[in-house]
């Protein structure tokens, strides 16, 4: 990094002016604090990164695709071709929501199984009580039926 002969700080790679670097960056700072210089340096860095790093490039494409989809309100736009659907992230959300539904069914089955047991004075609470009969930490009562849900209330 070029430090001026008069004891100035380094020169900005964009505009060529001398600048005093931020003390947190020190010698790593390559451009001055002017908005135009920072933006031009950032754009150059991103272009170079985009060219040499395939993973970065794919992440950027996915991010732009999601942004465009959300900006259109989920509707295909001009030039999107036939059958243009939501970005891949939206498809993943559908798979995740299916998993959540399966977990809810499993939990409901466990709760119904615990309430069907005969001879237990605290039918609905048996899964979530500790040895002393007190409600286990993190379990809260659901509606008025006395059953509980681990991790909080269930709407």
PyMOL commands that set and color helices and strands:
alter all, ss='L'
color gray80, all
select helices_A, chain A and resi 26-28+35-52+54-71+88-116+126-128
alter helices_A, ss='H'
color red, helices_A
select strands_A, chain A and resi 139-141+148-150
alter strands_A, ss='S'
color yellow, strands_A
deselect
rebuild
show_as cartoon
